[in-house]
Amino acid sequence: MSLEQRLIQLLATGISNGAIYALLGLGLVVVYSTTRIVNVAIGEFATFGALITVSLLAAGVPFPVAIPAALAAVMVLAAGVYRVALQPARQKSAGGLTLLIISIALHLALKGVALILWGTRSYTLPAFTPGTVRISLAVLQKQHLWILGLAALVMLALWLGFNYTVRGRALRASAVNPVGARLMGIPVMAMGGAAFALSAGLAALSGVMITPLSLATYDMGFMLGLKGFVGAVLAGLHNYPVTVLGCLFLGVVEAMAAGLLPSGYRDAVAFIMLIAVLLWRALPALRHGVLYSEEAVRE
């Protein structure tokens, strides 16, 4: 394989992986923009989506039925988790740190539940369409095309939903101006639950789509959630198009690192990018805060 063909192959694979991360990143942005909660547990909803689908298939449920049923189950679970654990804290005007700690606790609790239910085994799902396809110099599994197509459809549906439906506009209003939304009769707390369920549905879909390409385990959610978080942080946790672009960029860089560097560097890419983005976003505050004060003392 020539270097050019290898690079094109890695680029195509990276874009496909980035589309998975984009669904998770969009889910994080939906929740944060509506509730100001960083949903640390979003990766666990991807895990539950994949493993519930595996269990339904094992029980004899047809594949086209098992996937929607698993997504619906995860969304109901997420709505219940929000209602029990997060909504009471929001009603008591809990701070961002408190909500973050609750979210971390949910991440650990859901991971433990997945371990109890499915154990430490690795599971897989059949590809939506078996086989490979050649695009230019790249050879991709048809599952990659499903990922790209479904991710594009979901992103289009989100754009149409947020701009042209009453529920979507209510979610946007709850995010932009919660007080004004309440005055207009929009149940802001209920909108938070809807955002949490939608976020979980996106995560579950990403888990189902990636499992035919990589094994599903009870602890797969952490790295998936982290990579979606990197894309969301690049967009400041509020810009949907930039979130998608950030996740695609991460997917391409990660694929290039996996193909051109030792395999151990693949997951390190996400951590390096996250640290770089956080430092870059912290520089203005440091410049006008700590650094500014130190310079004033020297003068």
C-alpha positions as CSV (number, residue, x, y, z in Angstrom):
1,M,0.0,0.0,0.0
2,S,1.4,3.4,-1.0
3,L,1.7,6.3,1.4
4,E,-1.0,8.2,-0.5
5,Q,-3.4,5.3,-0.4
6,R,-2.7,4.7,3.3
7,L,-3.3,8.4,4.2
8,I,-6.6,8.4,2.3
9,Q,-7.6,5.2,4.1
10,L,-6.8,6.7,7.5
11,L,-8.7,9.9,6.5
12,A,-11.8,8.0,5.6
13,T,-11.7,5.9,8.8
14,G,-11.1,9.1,10.9
15,I,-14.1,10.8,9.4
16,S,-16.3,7.8,10.2
17,N,-15.0,7.7,13.8
18,G,-15.4,11.4,14.1
19,A,-19.1,11.1,13.1
20,I,-19.6,8.8,16.1
21,Y,-17.9,11.3,18.4
22,A,-20.0,14.1,16.9
23,L,-23.2,12.4,18.1
24,L,-21.8,12.3,21.6
25,G,-20.6,15.8,21.4
26,L,-24.0,17.1,20.2
27,G,-25.6,15.2,23.1
28,L,-23.3,17.0,25.5
29,V,-24.1,20.4,24.0
30,V,-27.8,19.8,24.0
31,V,-27.7,19.0,27.8
32,Y,-25.3,21.8,28.7
33,S,-27.0,24.5,26.7
34,T,-30.3,23.7,28.3
35,T,-29.4,22.8,31.9
36,R,-25.8,23.9,32.4
37,I,-24.9,20.3,33.3
38,V,-21.8,18.6,31.9
39,N,-23.2,15.1,31.4
40,V,-20.2,13.0,32.4
41,A,-22.4,9.9,32.1
42,I,-23.1,10.3,28.4
43,G,-20.7,7.5,27.5
44,E,-22.5,5.1,29.8
45,F,-25.7,5.7,27.8
46,A,-23.7,4.7,24.7
47,T,-22.7,1.5,26.5
48,F,-26.3,0.7,27.5
49,G,-27.5,1.3,24.0
50,A,-25.1,-1.2,22.6
51,L,-25.5,-3.8,25.3
52,I,-29.3,-3.6,25.5
53,T,-29.3,-4.2,21.7
54,V,-27.0,-7.2,22.2
55,S,-29.4,-8.6,24.9
56,L,-32.5,-8.1,22.7
57,L,-30.9,-9.9,19.8
58,A,-29.9,-12.8,22.1
59,A,-33.6,-12.9,23.2
60,G,-34.7,-13.3,19.5
61,V,-35.8,-9.8,18.8
62,P,-35.3,-8.9,15.1
63,F,-32.4,-6.5,14.5
64,P,-34.6,-3.7,13.0
65,V,-36.8,-3.8,16.1
66,A,-34.0,-4.3,18.7
67,I,-32.2,-1.0,17.8
68,P,-35.3,1.3,18.2
69,A,-36.3,-0.6,21.3
70,A,-32.8,-0.2,22.8
71,L,-32.8,3.6,22.0
72,A,-36.2,4.0,23.6
73,A,-35.1,2.1,26.7
74,V,-32.0,4.3,27.1
75,M,-34.0,7.5,26.7
76,V,-36.5,6.4,29.3
77,L,-33.6,5.5,31.6
78,A,-32.0,8.9,31.1
79,A,-35.3,10.7,31.7
80,G,-35.7,8.8,35.0
81,V,-32.1,9.4,36.1
82,Y,-32.6,13.1,35.4
83,R,-35.9,13.2,37.3
84,V,-34.5,11.4,40.4
85,A,-30.9,12.7,40.6
86,L,-30.6,16.0,38.8
87,Q,-33.9,17.8,38.7
88,P,-34.2,18.1,42.6
89,A,-30.8,19.6,42.7
90,R,-31.6,22.1,40.0
91,Q,-34.9,23.0,41.8
92,K,-32.8,23.9,44.8
93,S,-30.6,26.1,42.7
94,A,-27.5,23.8,43.1
95,G,-24.3,25.2,41.8
96,G,-22.4,24.0,38.7
97,L,-19.9,22.1,40.9
98,T,-22.7,20.2,42.7
99,L,-24.3,19.2,39.5
100,L,-21.0,18.1,38.1
101,I,-20.4,15.9,41.1
102,I,-23.8,14.3,40.8
103,S,-23.1,13.7,37.1
104,I,-19.8,11.9,38.0
105,A,-21.6,9.8,40.6
106,L,-24.1,8.8,37.9
107,H,-21.3,7.9,35.6
108,L,-19.8,5.5,38.2
109,A,-23.2,4.1,39.2
110,L,-24.3,3.3,35.7
111,K,-20.9,1.8,34.9
112,G,-21.4,-0.5,38.0
113,V,-24.9,-1.4,36.9
114,A,-23.5,-2.4,33.4
115,L,-20.8,-4.5,35.1
116,I,-23.5,-6.3,37.2
117,L,-25.8,-6.9,34.2
118,W,-23.3,-7.9,31.5
119,G,-20.1,-8.7,33.3
120,T,-16.6,-8.2,31.9
121,R,-17.3,-10.1,28.6
122,S,-16.9,-8.4,25.3
123,Y,-19.9,-8.3,22.9
124,T,-20.4,-7.6,19.3
125,L,-23.2,-6.8,16.9
126,P,-23.6,-7.8,13.3
127,A,-22.9,-5.1,10.7
128,F,-26.0,-3.3,9.4
129,T,-24.8,-4.4,5.9
130,P,-21.9,-6.8,5.6
131,G,-19.1,-6.3,3.1
132,T,-16.7,-3.6,2.0
133,V,-16.8,-0.8,-0.6
134,R,-14.1,1.0,-2.4
135,I,-14.2,4.9,-2.5
136,S,-11.3,6.4,-4.4
137,L,-8.2,4.8,-3.0
138,A,-9.9,3.8,0.3
139,V,-11.6,0.5,1.1
140,L,-14.2,0.9,3.8
141,Q,-16.6,-1.5,5.5
142,K,-20.2,-0.7,4.6
143,Q,-20.8,-0.1,8.3
144,H,-18.7,3.0,7.9
145,L,-21.2,4.3,5.3
146,W,-24.1,3.5,7.6
147,I,-22.3,5.6,10.3
148,L,-21.8,8.6,8.0
149,G,-25.3,8.4,6.6
150,L,-27.1,8.0,9.9
151,A,-25.0,10.7,11.6
152,A,-25.7,13.1,8.8
153,L,-29.5,12.4,9.0
154,V,-29.5,12.8,12.8
155,M,-27.7,16.2,12.5
156,L,-30.1,17.3,9.8
157,A,-33.1,16.2,12.0
158,L,-31.6,18.1,15.0
159,W,-31.2,21.3,12.9
160,L,-34.8,21.0,11.6
161,G,-36.1,20.1,15.0
162,F,-34.5,23.0,16.8
163,N,-35.5,25.6,14.2
164,Y,-38.9,24.4,13.0
165,T,-40.7,22.6,15.8
166,V,-42.4,23.9,18.9
167,R,-40.5,21.5,21.2
168,G,-37.2,22.4,19.6
169,R,-37.8,26.1,20.0
170,A,-38.8,25.6,23.6
171,L,-35.5,23.8,24.2
172,R,-33.6,26.7,22.6
173,A,-35.6,29.2,24.6
174,S,-34.9,27.3,27.9
175,A,-31.2,27.4,27.1
176,V,-31.0,31.1,26.0
177,N,-33.2,32.7,28.6
178,P,-34.7,30.4,31.3
179,V,-36.5,33.2,33.1
180,G,-38.1,34.5,29.8
181,A,-39.0,30.9,28.9
182,R,-40.8,30.4,32.2
183,L,-42.7,33.7,31.7
184,M,-43.8,32.3,28.3
185,G,-45.2,29.2,30.0
186,I,-42.4,26.8,29.0
187,P,-41.7,24.2,31.7
188,V,-37.9,24.7,31.9
189,M,-37.3,21.8,34.3
190,A,-39.2,19.4,32.0
191,M,-37.2,20.8,29.1
192,G,-34.1,19.7,31.0
193,G,-35.5,16.1,31.1
194,A,-36.2,16.2,27.4
195,A,-32.7,17.4,26.7
196,F,-31.2,14.7,28.8
197,A,-33.3,12.0,27.1
198,L,-32.4,13.3,23.7
199,S,-28.7,13.4,24.6
200,A,-28.9,9.7,25.8
201,G,-30.6,8.7,22.6
202,L,-27.8,10.2,20.5
203,A,-25.3,8.4,22.7
204,A,-27.1,5.1,22.5
205,L,-27.2,5.4,18.7
206,S,-23.5,6.0,18.6
207,G,-22.9,2.9,20.8
208,V,-25.0,0.7,18.5
209,M,-23.3,2.0,15.3
210,I,-19.7,1.5,16.6
211,T,-20.2,-1.9,18.1
212,P,-20.0,-3.8,14.8
213,L,-16.6,-2.3,14.3
214,S,-15.3,-2.7,17.8
215,L,-16.3,-4.8,20.7
216,A,-18.7,-3.5,23.3
217,T,-17.8,-3.8,27.0
218,Y,-19.2,-2.4,30.3
219,D,-16.5,0.2,30.5
220,M,-16.4,1.4,26.8
221,G,-18.3,4.6,27.7
222,F,-15.5,6.6,29.3
223,M,-13.3,6.9,26.2
224,L,-16.3,7.5,23.9
225,G,-17.6,10.2,26.2
226,L,-14.2,11.8,26.5
227,K,-13.8,12.1,22.8
228,G,-17.3,13.6,22.4
229,F,-16.4,16.0,25.2
230,V,-13.3,17.2,23.4
231,G,-15.3,18.2,20.4
232,A,-17.9,19.9,22.6
233,V,-15.2,21.9,24.5
234,L,-13.7,23.0,21.2
235,A,-17.1,24.6,20.5
236,G,-17.4,26.1,24.0
237,L,-20.3,23.6,24.8
238,H,-22.8,25.7,22.8
239,N,-22.0,25.7,19.1
240,Y,-23.5,22.7,17.3
241,P,-21.7,23.0,13.9
242,V,-18.3,23.7,15.5
243,T,-18.9,20.6,17.8
244,V,-19.3,18.4,14.7
245,L,-16.2,19.9,13.0
246,G,-14.2,19.5,16.2
247,C,-15.2,15.8,16.6
248,L,-14.4,15.1,12.9
249,F,-11.0,16.7,13.4
250,L,-10.4,14.6,16.4
251,G,-11.4,11.5,14.6
252,V,-9.0,12.2,11.7
253,V,-6.1,13.1,14.0
254,E,-6.7,10.0,16.1
255,A,-6.8,7.8,13.0
256,M,-3.6,9.4,11.6
257,A,-1.8,8.8,15.0
258,A,-3.0,5.2,15.1
259,G,-1.8,4.6,11.6
260,L,1.5,6.4,11.6
261,L,2.6,6.2,15.3
262,P,2.7,3.3,17.8
263,S,-0.9,2.1,18.6
264,G,-0.6,3.3,22.2
265,Y,-0.7,7.0,21.1
266,R,-4.3,6.7,19.7
267,D,-6.2,7.3,22.9
268,A,-3.6,9.8,24.1
269,V,-4.6,12.1,21.2
270,A,-7.9,12.9,22.9
271,F,-6.2,13.8,26.2
272,I,-3.6,15.9,24.5
273,M,-6.2,17.8,22.6
274,L,-8.4,18.3,25.7
275,I,-5.4,19.7,27.7
276,A,-4.4,22.0,24.8
277,V,-8.0,23.4,24.4
278,L,-8.5,24.0,28.1
279,L,-5.1,25.8,28.4
280,W,-5.9,27.9,25.3
281,R,-9.3,28.8,26.7
282,A,-7.8,29.6,30.1
283,L,-5.2,32.0,28.7
284,P,-7.5,35.1,28.5
285,A,-8.6,34.6,32.1
286,L,-5.0,34.2,33.2
287,R,-3.9,37.2,31.2
288,H,-6.5,39.5,32.7
289,G,-6.5,37.9,36.1
290,V,-3.4,36.3,37.7
291,L,-0.8,37.3,35.1
292,Y,-2.2,40.9,35.0
293,S,-1.9,41.2,38.8
294,E,1.6,39.9,38.8
295,E,2.7,42.4,36.1
296,A,1.0,45.2,38.1
297,V,3.0,44.2,41.2
298,R,6.3,44.2,39.2
299,E,5.6,47.7,37.9
